[in-house]
C-alpha cells in the first residue's frame, strides 16, 4: 500500500467523524429549542387559566353579594339565658402604681389652720409678700385645703389673701374637744406618777423642739408616742424657750393634751383620760419646708421720734454699752425677758451678746423681745442685739399688779433653778435636733 493511499484513507475517516459531530450538534440544538417551546406553552396556558378562574370567582362572588345582601341571624344557644343572672364585671387590667396618678385628697377634721410652725409664726402680723409661688408643702392635690402661702385655712378653702387670720369659732371648738378628751382633772398623786414615768432613767420617749418651734409634723410624732404611753417628754431649747407660755399654749391647743409638768425647757405632755388611740385625728404630713413670707423690716432707718443723727449716735452708744448677758447656742432663754426688764430700770440701752448664733436666730429673739418686754430695736450689727426702752418707759405690771424689782422678782430658789437650767442647756447642746 502506497503512502498516498494511506493519506486518502485518513482524510476520509476524519471527514466522516466531522460529519457525525456536526449532526450531533444539530440534534442537540433542535431538542433544546423544542423543550423551551414546550415550557413556554405550558406557562402561557397556566397563566391564562388563573386569570379566567379569578375573573369567574370575582364575578360569582359579586353576584352572590348583590343577590343575598343580608346579615345572618345570631345562632340559637342550646340553653335559654337566665334574665335574673347578673353578668360579672371584667377584671380591670393591671396598672403599676404611680406617685402621679390615683392619689386621693386627704381630708382632716382638725379645727385649726395648718402652718409649718405654730409657735414661731404670728397670725396678727400680715406679710408684705411671698418668696415663692403658692406651692402647697403637702404635695400637689394631696390636701383638700387651699394653701395661701402662709397657712392652709380650715374654713374658707378659696381664700386668696396671704394674711393668716384664723376664724374665732375654731378656738371655741378646740376648747370643747379638749375638755371632752381630758375629762376630770388629775390629782397631785397622778401628776407625780406621770412625771416619774417620763424621767430620763425610765423612758427614752422624747420630742425635741428646736429653733423652728412646734412644727406641723411634730403633731404626728406626739400622737405616735401617745399610742404606747400616756405621757411624753418634750425638750425645748433655742429660740422658742424665750416664751415658754406660748409653747405650752400651742402644745395644749393643737394636740388637745395637757402639760402636767415644767422644769426649765423640759415639759411633760399628758394625752387625757378619755383619749382613744384608735380615734386619733388624721394629720397630713408636710413633704418639705415652705419658704417664709416677706415681713416688714425689724430695724428701720430712723427710730420713731428721733432724727437721723440721734439714731446714729444711739446705735454707736448701744454697741459700747457693757453686755447684759451672752447667749449660748441652743440654750435656754426663759429668764432673758425678766433680765431685760430689770436692766431697763437703771439703763435706757441694753446690749445682748449673740456671738456664735445664726443671724435668723437672734433676729427672732429681737422680735420676741420687742413684743414681750416691750422695747424698741436699735441694731443687729456685729452679732449684737441693742434695744432701747423708749422715751416714756413704764415698767410692765406683774399678774398681781405689782412692779417687778431686783429684790422681789424671784426668790433664791428660782434663781438657782434658772442657773441650773442654763448650765444644763450648755452642757448638753447635742441632745437636741432641729426639726
C-alpha positions in Angstrom: 0.0 0.0 0.0 1.4 3.2 -1.0 1.8 6.4 1.0 -0.8 8.4 -1.0 -3.4 5.7 -0.4 -2.7 5.9 3.3 -3.3 9.7 3.4 -6.5 9.3 1.5 -7.9 6.8 3.9 -7.0 9.0 6.9 -8.7 12.0 5.3 -11.8 10.1 4.6 -12.0 8.9 8.2 -11.6 12.4 9.6 -14.3 13.8 7.3 -16.7 11.1 8.5 -16.0 11.9 12.1 -16.5 15.6 11.5 -19.9 14.9 9.8 -21.0 12.8 12.7 -20.0 15.6 15.2 -21.9 18.2 13.3 -25.0 16.1 13.1 -24.9 15.6 16.9 -24.7 19.3 17.5 -27.7 19.9 15.2 -29.8 17.3 17.0 -28.9 18.8 20.5 -29.9 22.3 19.3 -33.2 21.1 18.0 -34.0 19.2 21.2 -33.3 22.3 23.4 -35.4 24.6 21.3 -38.2 22.0 21.3 -38.1 21.8 25.2 -38.1 25.6 25.5 -41.1 25.9 23.3 -43.0 23.3 25.3 -42.2 25.1 28.6 -43.3 28.5 27.3 -46.6 26.9 26.0 -47.3 25.4 29.4 -46.6 28.7 31.3 -48.9 30.5 28.9 -51.7 28.1 29.4 -51.3 28.2 33.2 -51.5 32.0 33.4 -54.5 32.2 31.1 -56.4 29.6 33.2 -55.6 31.5 36.5 -56.9 34.7 35.1 -60.1 33.1 34.0 -60.6 31.5 37.3 -60.1 34.7 39.3 -62.4 36.6 37.0 -65.0 33.9 37.3 -64.7 33.8 41.1 -64.9 37.6 41.5 -67.8 37.8 39.2 -69.6 35.0 41.1 -68.8 36.5 44.5 -70.1 39.9 43.4 -73.2 38.3 42.1 -73.9 36.4 45.4 -73.3 39.6 47.4 -75.7 41.5 45.3 -78.3 38.8 45.3 -78.0 37.8 49.1 -77.4 41.2 50.8 -78.5 40.5 54.4 -77.0 39.8 57.8 -77.2 36.3 59.1 -79.3 35.9 62.4 -77.4 35.1 65.7 -77.1 31.5 66.4 -79.6 30.0 68.8 -78.0 28.9 72.1 -78.8 25.4 73.4 -79.6 26.8 76.9 -82.0 29.7 77.5 -80.3 32.6 79.3 -81.5 33.5 82.8 -82.7 37.1 82.9 -82.1 37.4 86.7 -78.4 36.3 86.4 -76.0 39.3 86.7 -73.0 39.4 84.4 -69.7 39.6 86.1 -67.7 42.7 85.5 -64.5 42.1 83.7 -61.4 42.3 85.9 -59.6 45.6 85.4 -56.3 45.4 83.7 -53.3 45.7 86.0 -51.6 49.1 86.1 -48.3 49.6 88.0 -48.5 52.1 90.9 -47.5 55.6 90.2 -47.0 58.6 92.5 -48.6 61.0 90.0 -51.9 59.2 89.4 -54.6 57.9 91.7 -53.7 60.0 94.8 -56.9 60.9 96.7 -57.1 64.2 98.6 -56.7 63.8 102.3 -59.4 65.3 104.5 -58.7 66.3 108.1 -61.3 67.5 110.6 -58.8 69.3 112.9 -60.3 72.7 113.8 -57.3 74.9 113.2 -55.3 76.3 110.3 -52.3 74.2 109.2 -49.0 76.0 109.4 -45.4 74.9 109.2 -44.6 76.3 112.7 -47.3 77.2 115.3 -45.1 78.8 117.9 -42.8 80.8 115.6 -45.5 82.4 113.4 -47.8 85.2 114.4 -51.2 85.3 112.7 -51.6 89.0 113.7 -48.6 90.1 111.6 -49.5 90.4 107.9 -46.7 89.6 105.5 -46.0 92.0 102.7 -45.2 89.4 100.0 -44.2 85.8 99.2 -40.8 84.4 98.3 -42.2 81.7 96.0 -45.5 80.7 94.2 -48.2 79.2 96.3 -47.0 75.6 96.1 -48.6 73.5 98.8 -46.0 71.8 101.0 -48.4 68.9 101.4 -47.9 68.0 97.7 -49.9 68.7 94.6 -53.6 67.8 95.0 -53.0 65.8 98.3 -55.0 68.0 100.7 -58.5 69.4 100.4 -57.3 72.8 101.8 -56.0 75.7 99.8 -52.5 76.8 100.6 -52.3 80.6 100.8 -48.5 80.9 101.1 -48.7 81.2 104.9 -51.2 78.5 106.0 -53.9 76.1 104.9 -57.1 77.6 106.4 -59.7 75.2 107.8 -62.8 77.4 107.0 -62.6 79.1 103.6 -60.8 76.9 101.0 -61.0 79.6 98.3 -59.2 82.4 100.3 -56.8 84.4 98.2 -55.3 86.7 100.8 -51.9 85.9 102.4 -52.8 87.0 105.9 -53.3 84.1 108.3 -56.2 85.4 110.4 -58.0 82.4 112.0 -61.7 82.1 112.4 -62.7 82.8 116.1 -65.2 80.0 116.1 -62.5 77.4 115.7 -60.9 78.3 119.1 -64.2 77.5 120.9 -64.5 74.2 119.0 -61.0 73.2 120.1 -61.7 74.1 123.7 -64.8 71.8 123.6 -62.9 68.9 122.0 -60.1 69.3 124.6 -62.4 69.3 127.6 -64.1 66.1 126.2 -60.8 64.3 125.9 -59.2 65.5 129.1 -62.2 64.6 131.4 -61.7 65.1 135.1 -58.7 66.9 136.4 -55.7 65.0 137.6 -54.8 64.7 141.3 -51.4 65.5 142.7 -50.5 61.9 143.1 -51.4 61.1 139.4 -49.3 64.1 138.3 -46.3 62.9 140.2 -46.8 59.4 138.8 -46.8 60.7 135.2 -43.8 62.9 135.8 -41.9 60.0 137.3 -42.7 57.8 134.3 -41.2 60.4 131.9 -37.8 60.7 133.7 -34.7 60.0 131.7 -33.9 56.8 133.6 -37.4 55.4 132.9 -38.1 56.1 129.3 -36.4 57.4 126.1 -39.5 58.8 124.5 -38.8 62.4 123.8 -39.8 65.1 121.4 -37.0 67.6 120.6 -38.3 71.1 119.9 -35.7 73.3 118.3 -35.4 76.6 116.5 -38.4 76.0 114.3 -40.6 75.6 117.4 -43.7 73.3 117.3 -43.9 72.3 113.7 -46.9 70.6 112.0 -45.2 67.2 111.6 -44.4 67.1 115.3 -48.1 66.6 116.0 -48.0 63.3 114.2 -44.9 62.3 116.3 -46.7 63.2 119.5 -49.7 61.0 118.6 -47.4 58.1 117.7 -45.9 58.3 121.3 -49.3 58.5 122.8 -50.2 55.2 121.2 -47.8 53.4 123.6 -47.6 55.8 126.6 -50.0 58.1 128.5 -47.4 61.0 128.5 -44.4 62.1 126.5 -41.4 64.3 127.4 -40.9 67.4 125.3 -37.5 69.1 125.5 -37.3 72.7 124.3 -34.1 74.5 123.5 -33.2 77.6 121.5 -35.3 80.5 120.3 -38.8 79.1 121.4 -37.7 79.0 125.1 -37.8 82.7 125.2 -41.6 82.5 125.5 -42.5 79.2 127.2 -46.1 80.3 127.8 -46.6 80.4 124.1 -45.1 76.9 123.6 -47.3 75.4 126.3 -50.4 77.1 124.9 -49.9 75.8 121.4 -49.0 72.3 122.6 -52.3 72.1 124.5 -54.3 73.9 121.8 -53.1 71.8 118.8 -52.8 68.3 120.5 -55.7 68.6 122.9 -53.4 67.4 125.7 -52.3 68.9 129.0 -48.9 69.9 130.2 -48.6 68.5 133.7 -45.0 69.4 134.5 -42.5 72.1 133.5 -38.9 72.2 134.5 -36.8 74.8 132.6 -37.3 73.7 129.0 -38.5 70.1 129.7 -42.3 69.6 129.6 -44.4 66.5 130.3 -47.4 66.4 127.9 -50.4 64.2 129.0 -52.8 62.8 126.5 -56.0 62.8 128.7 -58.3 60.4 130.5 -60.7 59.8 127.6 -58.1 59.6 124.9 -58.6 56.7 122.5 -55.6 55.9 120.2 -57.9 54.3 117.7 -59.7 57.6 117.2 -56.7 59.8 116.8 -57.1 62.6 114.2 -55.7 62.2 110.8 -52.8 64.6 110.2 -51.5 65.1 106.7 -47.7 65.4 106.6 -45.8 68.2 105.0 -43.3 67.0 102.4 -41.0 70.0 102.6 -40.4 73.2 104.5 -42.1 76.1 102.8 -40.2 79.4 102.3 -41.0 82.0 104.9 -43.0 85.0 103.6 -41.6 88.5 103.5 -42.4 90.5 106.6 -41.7 94.2 107.3 -38.2 95.2 108.4 -37.4 95.0 112.1 -34.8 97.7 112.0 -35.9 101.0 110.5 -33.7 103.7 109.1 -34.7 106.1 111.9 -36.2 105.3 115.2 -39.7 106.8 115.8 -39.4 110.1 117.5 -35.6 110.6 116.7 -33.7 112.2 113.9 -31.1 110.5 111.7 -28.2 112.0 113.7 -29.8 110.9 117.0 -30.4 107.4 115.7 -26.8 107.0 114.6 -25.5 108.3 117.9 -27.7 105.8 119.8 -26.5 102.9 117.7 -22.9 103.8 118.3 -23.6 104.2 122.0 -25.5 101.0 122.3 -22.6 98.9 120.8 -20.3 100.4 123.5 -22.6 99.5 126.4 -21.5 96.5 128.5 -23.3 93.3 127.5 -26.1 92.2 129.8 -25.5 88.6 129.0 -24.1 86.3 126.4 -26.5 83.8 124.8 -25.3 80.3 124.2 -26.2 78.4 121.1 -29.2 76.1 121.6 -29.5 77.3 125.2 -32.4 78.0 127.5 -33.5 81.7 127.3 -36.5 81.6 129.7 -35.0 84.2 132.1 -34.0 86.7 129.4 -37.2 88.8 129.4 -37.2 89.5 133.2 -33.5 90.3 133.0 -34.1 92.9 130.3 -37.0 94.4 132.2 -34.8 94.8 135.3 -32.0 96.3 133.3 -34.3 98.9 131.9 -34.8 100.2 135.5 -31.3 101.5 135.6 -30.3 101.9 131.9 -32.1 103.0 128.8 -30.0 100.9 126.4 -29.3 97.1 126.8 -26.9 95.1 124.7 -27.1 91.3 124.4 -24.1 89.4 123.0 -25.2 86.8 120.4 -21.7 85.9 119.1 -21.9 82.4 117.5 -25.6 82.4 116.9 -27.1 82.3 113.5 -28.4 85.6 112.1 -32.0 84.4 111.8 -32.0 83.2 115.3 -31.0 86.4 117.1 -33.4 88.3 114.8 -36.2 86.1 116.0 -35.0 86.8 119.6 -35.1 90.5 119.0 -38.6 90.4 117.5 -39.8 88.4 120.6 -38.2 90.8 123.0 -39.8 93.8 121.2 -43.3 92.3 121.9 -42.7 90.7 125.3 -40.6 93.4 127.2 -41.7 95.7 125.3 -38.9 97.7 123.8 -37.5 99.3 120.6 -35.0 97.5 118.4 -31.9 99.7 117.7 -29.5 97.5 115.7 -28.3 93.9 115.0 -24.7 94.9 113.9 -21.7 92.8 114.9 -23.9 89.9 116.1 -25.3 92.1 118.9 -28.9 92.9 119.9 -29.2 96.5 121.1 -32.6 97.6 122.4 -33.9 100.8 123.8 -36.6 101.2 126.4 -38.2 104.2 124.7 -38.9 107.8 125.7 -41.9 107.3 128.1 -40.9 104.0 129.6 -43.1 102.4 132.3 -42.2 99.1 133.9 -44.8 96.4 133.0 -47.0 95.2 135.8 -47.0 91.6 137.0 -50.1 89.4 137.3 -50.5 90.6 140.9 -50.5 94.2 139.9 -47.0 94.9 141.4 -44.0 96.2 139.6 -41.0 93.9 139.3 -37.8 94.7 141.1 -34.5 93.2 141.8 -35.4 92.1 145.3 -38.9 90.7 144.7 -38.7 89.4 141.2 -37.7 85.9 142.1 -36.5 84.1 145.2 -33.2 82.5 145.7 -34.6 79.1 144.8 -35.9 80.4 141.5 -32.6 81.9 140.6 -30.9 78.6 141.4 -33.3 76.8 139.1 -32.7 79.3 136.2 -28.9 79.0 136.6 -29.1 75.2 136.7 -31.3 75.2 133.6 -28.8 77.4 131.6 -25.9 75.2 132.8 -27.7 72.0 131.8 -28.5 73.5 128.4 -24.9 74.5 127.8 -23.5 71.1 129.0 -25.8 69.0 126.7 -26.4 71.0 123.5 -26.0 68.0 121.3 -29.1 66.3 122.6 -31.5 68.5 120.6 -32.3 68.1 117.0 -33.5 71.0 114.9 -36.8 70.0 113.3 
